[in-house]
Amino acid sequence: MFKKQKNGNYFFTKKKYKKPASKHHFDGKLYVIMDGGSYSATTFTISLWRDMNLATFVGSQPGGANWGSFAGTWKVVKLPNTKSYIRVPLFKIVHNQPNKTTQTFFVQPDFEVDQSFSDFVNRKDTQLEFILDLIKNK
C-alpha cells in the first residue's frame, strides 16, 4: 500500500474513488469547535476543512500540528544510560493541502473563545454558546 518515491519518501498509493452520496448531503454552514485537546485525526480533519474553506472555527488553537503528524507504527526503545523507554514514530504523515491556506504551525480559530475554569466547573459550554449567538445574529 505504500510506494517508495525517488526522493525516499513513501506515499499511500491505494486509490479508491467514490462519488459522494447525495441522500444525506449537508449544504448548511459548518461550525467547528476546537481546543488544545484536539490532536491527530481531529487536527488532520480541521486543517483540511480550513484549506478548503468549508467551516467557521471557534475555540482555541489545537494541540496537533497543521502540517501532519507522526502516527501508525512506533518503535519502543530503551535508553542505555537512563533505562527509560521512549516511543519513536516510524511514519510521518503529511497533510495534503492543495490550497495552502494555512501557513502557521497550528490551525488558528476564526473566533478565539476560551473556556474559563469556572465555566468548566459549572459545565458551561462557552464555545457552543458563542456559535449559537453567531447563528442567531446572522
Backbone as CSV, one residue per row, in Angstrom:
resi,resn,N_x,N_y,N_z,CA_x,CA_y,CA_z,C_x,C_y,C_z
1,MET,0.805,-1.195,0.000,0.000,0.000,0.000,0.853,1.266,0.000
2,PHE,2.103,1.176,0.425,2.984,2.329,0.401,4.029,2.121,-0.683
3,LYS,4.214,3.132,-1.520,5.166,3.033,-2.614,6.300,4.023,-2.372
4,LYS,7.533,3.536,-2.472,8.689,4.397,-2.253,8.922,5.261,-3.492
5,GLN,9.052,6.557,-3.273,9.299,7.507,-4.347,10.804,7.696,-4.535
6,LYS,11.205,8.374,-5.601,12.620,8.614,-5.886,13.306,9.423,-4.791
7,ASN,12.556,10.306,-4.121,13.152,11.138,-3.072,13.271,10.412,-1.731
8,GLY,12.854,9.140,-1.678,12.964,8.345,-0.460,11.715,8.326,0.393
9,ASN,10.750,9.189,0.093,9.501,9.221,0.843,8.573,8.110,0.370
10,TYR,7.707,7.687,1.267,6.702,6.683,0.933,5.343,7.363,0.846
11,PHE,4.559,6.959,-0.134,3.229,7.517,-0.306,2.200,6.409,-0.339
12,PHE,1.067,6.683,0.278,-0.058,5.751,0.260,-0.602,5.737,-1.163
13,THR,-0.648,4.590,-1.782,-0.959,4.523,-3.207,-2.301,3.891,-3.534
14,LYS,-3.000,3.376,-2.548,-4.272,2.726,-2.826,-5.301,3.801,-3.184
15,LYS,-5.725,3.804,-4.444,-6.677,4.811,-4.895,-8.036,4.172,-5.094
16,LYS,-8.994,4.707,-4.377,-10.346,4.206,-4.484,-11.264,5.427,-4.423
17,TYR,-11.843,5.785,-5.553,-12.667,6.977,-5.610,-14.138,6.600,-5.545
18,LYS,-14.873,7.368,-4.759,-16.301,7.151,-4.644,-17.016,8.466,-4.904
19,LYS,-18.148,8.371,-5.537,-18.977,9.545,-5.729,-19.664,9.848,-4.398
20,PRO,-19.661,11.115,-3.960,-20.312,11.443,-2.691,-21.799,11.099,-2.711
21,ALA,-22.283,10.577,-1.614,-23.697,10.237,-1.507,-24.530,11.511,-1.434
22,SER,-25.632,11.529,-2.103,-26.487,12.714,-2.080,-27.634,12.571,-1.081
23,LYS,-27.896,11.376,-0.623,-29.027,11.120,0.274,-28.928,11.934,1.574
24,HIS,-27.757,11.969,2.192,-27.589,12.673,3.467,-26.668,13.885,3.315
25,HIS,-26.621,14.462,2.146,-25.740,15.598,1.866,-26.142,16.815,2.702
26,PHE,-25.153,17.544,3.212,-25.385,18.734,4.034,-24.775,19.939,3.344
27,ASP,-25.585,20.938,3.062,-25.105,22.164,2.410,-25.124,23.356,3.352
28,GLY,-25.435,23.135,4.607,-25.538,24.233,5.556,-24.179,24.747,5.999
29,LYS,-24.199,25.719,6.881,-22.985,26.320,7.430,-22.412,25.384,8.492
30,LEU,-21.117,25.095,8.403,-20.459,24.183,9.330,-19.638,24.991,10.335
31,TYR,-19.806,24.696,11.620,-19.040,25.333,12.684,-18.227,24.252,13.391
32,VAL,-16.971,24.543,13.652,-16.076,23.575,14.276,-15.610,24.126,15.616
33,ILE,-15.802,23.333,16.669,-15.290,23.688,17.993,-13.962,22.973,18.171
34,MET,-12.927,23.742,18.506,-11.588,23.160,18.652,-10.909,23.750,19.878
35,ASP,-9.959,22.964,20.436,-9.190,23.443,21.582,-7.873,22.690,21.661
36,GLY,-7.128,22.914,22.712,-5.819,22.290,22.889,-5.857,20.784,23.010
37,GLY,-7.039,20.215,23.224,-7.177,18.768,23.300,-7.413,18.130,21.943
38,SER,-7.419,18.931,20.891,-7.629,18.418,19.528,-6.277,18.030,18.934
39,TYR,-6.085,16.740,18.723,-4.826,16.228,18.178,-5.104,15.307,17.000
40,SER,-4.057,14.840,16.377,-4.046,13.756,15.422,-5.132,13.860,14.360
41,ALA,-6.079,12.918,14.361,-7.109,12.880,13.319,-7.982,14.125,13.349
42,THR,-8.211,14.684,14.535,-9.003,15.912,14.627,-8.302,17.044,13.907
43,THR,-7.016,17.234,14.191,-6.271,18.299,13.536,-6.145,18.046,12.045
44,PHE,-5.989,16.795,11.664,-5.943,16.439,10.242,-7.232,16.905,9.557
45,THR,-8.360,16.619,10.164,-9.652,16.976,9.579,-9.846,18.486,9.530
46,ILE,-9.600,19.174,10.649,-9.854,20.621,10.647,-8.860,21.369,9.765
47,SER,-7.641,20.862,9.612,-6.704,21.537,8.712,-7.144,21.395,7.258
48,LEU,-7.722,20.249,6.899,-8.265,20.083,5.543,-9.480,20.969,5.328
49,TRP,-10.371,21.033,6.327,-11.544,21.907,6.210,-11.130,23.358,6.090
50,ARG,-10.074,23.753,6.833,-9.574,25.127,6.756,-9.021,25.384,5.345
51,ASP,-8.263,24.437,4.831,-7.673,24.585,3.500,-8.751,24.699,2.419
52,MET,-9.863,23.987,2.600,-10.943,24.017,1.620,-11.994,25.084,1.935
53,ASN,-11.770,25.857,2.999,-12.675,26.928,3.410,-14.106,26.418,3.586
54,LEU,-14.249,25.320,4.333,-15.551,24.682,4.498,-16.253,25.000,5.808
55,ALA,-15.588,25.693,6.735,-16.189,25.855,8.057,-15.733,27.145,8.718
56,THR,-16.423,27.473,9.811,-16.020,28.549,10.705,-15.479,27.886,11.959
57,PHE,-14.297,28.310,12.402,-13.602,27.662,13.510,-13.689,28.517,14.766
58,VAL,-14.140,27.883,15.859,-14.366,28.592,17.124,-13.650,27.837,18.243
59,GLY,-12.979,28.572,19.108,-12.302,27.964,20.257,-10.885,28.466,20.375
60,SER,-9.970,27.556,20.635,-8.554,27.900,20.739,-7.755,26.948,19.858
61,GLN,-6.502,27.309,19.613,-5.708,26.502,18.679,-5.578,25.065,19.160
62,PRO,-5.590,24.121,18.225,-5.493,22.704,18.603,-4.090,22.333,19.046
63,GLY,-3.973,21.191,19.676,-2.673,20.714,20.124,-1.873,20.079,19.008
64,GLY,-2.550,19.589,17.989,-1.874,18.932,16.872,-1.365,19.928,15.848
65,ALA,-0.349,19.523,15.104,0.274,20.389,14.109,-0.517,20.406,12.806
66,ASN,-0.493,21.552,12.141,-1.183,21.734,10.873,-0.563,20.905,9.756
67,TRP,0.735,20.739,9.747,1.437,20.079,8.637,1.204,18.573,8.588
68,GLY,0.911,17.946,9.723,0.735,16.497,9.744,0.992,15.936,11.125
69,SER,1.376,14.676,11.167,1.607,14.043,12.464,2.517,12.828,12.302
70,PHE,2.931,12.322,13.417,3.664,11.060,13.458,2.698,10.037,14.023
71,ALA,2.439,8.988,13.273,1.442,8.018,13.724,1.704,6.673,13.074
72,GLY,0.808,5.763,13.359,0.899,4.445,12.740,1.723,3.491,13.578
73,THR,2.919,3.201,13.140,3.784,2.228,13.803,4.846,2.942,14.626
74,TRP,5.094,2.421,15.817,6.067,3.000,16.736,7.089,1.944,17.134
75,LYS,8.281,2.386,17.410,9.343,1.519,17.913,9.619,1.942,19.351
76,VAL,9.542,0.997,20.276,9.846,1.285,21.684,11.325,1.010,21.898
77,VAL,12.017,2.034,22.401,13.463,1.945,22.583,13.795,2.210,24.048
78,LYS,14.696,1.400,24.603,15.161,1.613,25.974,16.485,2.382,25.900
79,LEU,16.526,3.535,26.544,17.737,4.349,26.539,18.795,3.702,27.435
80,PRO,20.029,3.634,26.961,21.064,2.883,27.678,21.463,3.470,29.034
81,ASN,21.535,4.775,29.152,22.008,5.374,30.402,20.910,5.509,31.450
82,THR,19.754,6.004,31.037,18.676,6.255,31.998,17.746,5.054,32.178
83,LYS,17.831,4.100,31.268,16.955,2.919,31.263,15.486,3.293,31.047
84,SER,15.251,4.517,30.581,13.892,4.972,30.273,13.475,4.435,28.909
85,TYR,12.180,4.230,28.753,11.636,3.785,27.476,11.016,4.972,26.744
86,ILE,11.269,5.050,25.462,10.648,6.081,24.633,10.028,5.428,23.406
87,ARG,9.029,6.088,22.857,8.395,5.609,21.635,8.862,6.489,20.482
88,VAL,9.377,5.883,19.435,9.870,6.600,18.259,8.934,6.277,17.091
89,PRO,8.320,7.314,16.487,7.421,7.050,15.366,8.203,6.600,14.136
90,LEU,7.624,5.664,13.391,8.265,5.169,12.185,7.650,5.760,10.924
91,PHE,6.537,6.476,11.060,5.889,7.110,9.919,5.642,8.578,10.204
92,LYS,5.827,9.386,9.187,5.469,10.796,9.255,4.330,10.986,8.251
93,ILE,3.191,11.454,8.734,2.041,11.676,7.872,1.949,13.172,7.588
94,VAL,2.017,13.539,6.314,1.950,14.944,5.903,0.591,15.185,5.269
95,HIS,-0.104,16.210,5.744,-1.423,16.536,5.222,-1.301,17.185,3.851
96,ASN,-2.054,16.683,2.909,-2.093,17.280,1.578,-3.080,18.436,1.603
97,GLN,-2.559,19.638,1.477,-3.392,20.833,1.469,-3.131,21.583,0.169
98,PRO,-3.896,21.270,-0.870,-3.620,21.848,-2.183,-3.718,23.371,-2.232
99,ASN,-4.564,23.987,-1.406,-4.728,25.446,-1.455,-3.712,26.191,-0.603
100,LYS,-3.045,25.489,0.307,-2.014,26.071,1.182,-2.494,27.351,1.873
101,THR,-3.727,27.304,2.413,-4.285,28.497,3.047,-3.723,28.751,4.438
102,THR,-3.242,27.731,5.109,-2.712,27.881,6.469,-1.205,27.698,6.437
103,GLN,-0.483,28.760,6.724,0.969,28.711,6.707,1.570,28.588,8.105
104,THR,0.719,28.605,9.131,1.209,28.543,10.504,1.317,27.096,10.967
105,PHE,1.997,26.892,12.074,2.193,25.548,12.618,0.885,24.940,13.097
106,PHE,0.018,25.775,13.692,-1.277,25.319,14.192,-2.390,25.936,13.364
107,VAL,-3.529,25.264,13.310,-4.727,25.835,12.691,-5.296,26.844,13.684
108,GLN,-5.407,28.089,13.269,-5.922,29.124,14.153,-7.429,29.250,14.006
109,PRO,-8.155,29.478,15.115,-9.611,29.653,15.020,-9.963,30.993,14.393
110,ASP,-11.137,31.056,13.776,-11.656,32.336,13.277,-12.073,33.215,14.448
111,PHE,-12.599,32.575,15.493,-13.026,33.276,16.705,-12.384,32.598,17.902
112,GLU,-11.511,33.335,18.582,-10.826,32.806,19.773,-11.783,32.887,20.955
113,VAL,-12.231,31.729,21.435,-13.154,31.667,22.569,-12.597,30.637,23.547
114,ASP,-12.135,31.118,24.685,-11.572,30.228,25.701,-12.607,29.936,26.782
115,GLN,-12.481,28.769,27.369,-13.358,28.384,28.468,-12.595,28.589,29.773
116,SER,-13.190,29.342,30.687,-12.547,29.566,31.979,-12.720,28.327,32.860
117,PHE,-11.933,28.272,33.921,-12.052,27.157,34.854,-13.444,27.147,35.488
118,SER,-13.946,28.321,35.791,-15.280,28.440,36.374,-16.344,27.894,35.413
119,ASP,-16.226,28.235,34.134,-17.156,27.708,33.127,-17.077,26.187,33.064
120,PHE,-15.863,25.666,33.141,-15.666,24.217,33.098,-16.338,23.539,34.290
121,VAL,-16.108,24.082,35.482,-16.679,23.508,36.696,-18.208,23.561,36.655
122,ASN,-18.737,24.668,36.128,-20.193,24.848,36.055,-20.801,24.250,34.790
123,ARG,-19.982,23.514,34.038,-20.424,22.822,32.823,-21.054,23.770,31.803
124,LYS,-20.484,24.967,31.689,-20.949,25.951,30.719,-20.113,25.795,29.450
125,ASP,-20.755,25.552,28.330,-20.065,25.357,27.054,-19.947,26.706,26.347
126,THR,-18.891,27.440,26.633,-18.733,28.799,26.120,-18.599,28.834,24.605
127,GLN,-17.920,27.846,24.020,-17.764,27.828,22.561,-19.100,27.588,21.870
128,LEU,-19.871,26.637,22.363,-21.181,26.353,21.768,-22.109,27.558,21.908
129,GLU,-22.113,28.196,23.066,-22.937,29.385,23.254,-22.537,30.489,22.288
130,PHE,-21.228,30.648,22.040,-20.746,31.645,21.092,-21.255,31.331,19.687
131,ILE,-21.190,30.067,19.286,-21.665,29.664,17.955,-23.166,29.894,17.822
132,LEU,-23.939,29.548,18.848,-25.380,29.775,18.797,-25.703,31.256,18.677
133,ASP,-24.925,32.122,19.350,-25.094,33.573,19.194,-24.737,34.007,17.778
134,LEU,-23.687,33.434,17.205,-23.330,33.760,15.813,-24.477,33.432,14.868
135,ILE,-25.073,32.267,15.044,-26.168,31.834,14.176,-27.392,32.737,14.352
136,LYS,-27.722,33.075,15.601,-28.893,33.924,15.861,-28.730,35.328,15.284
137,ASN,-27.503,35.859,15.319,-27.264,37.243,14.904,-26.917,37.404,13.423
138,LYS,-27.009,36.338,12.633,-26.694,36.458,11.191,-27.928,36.766,10.406
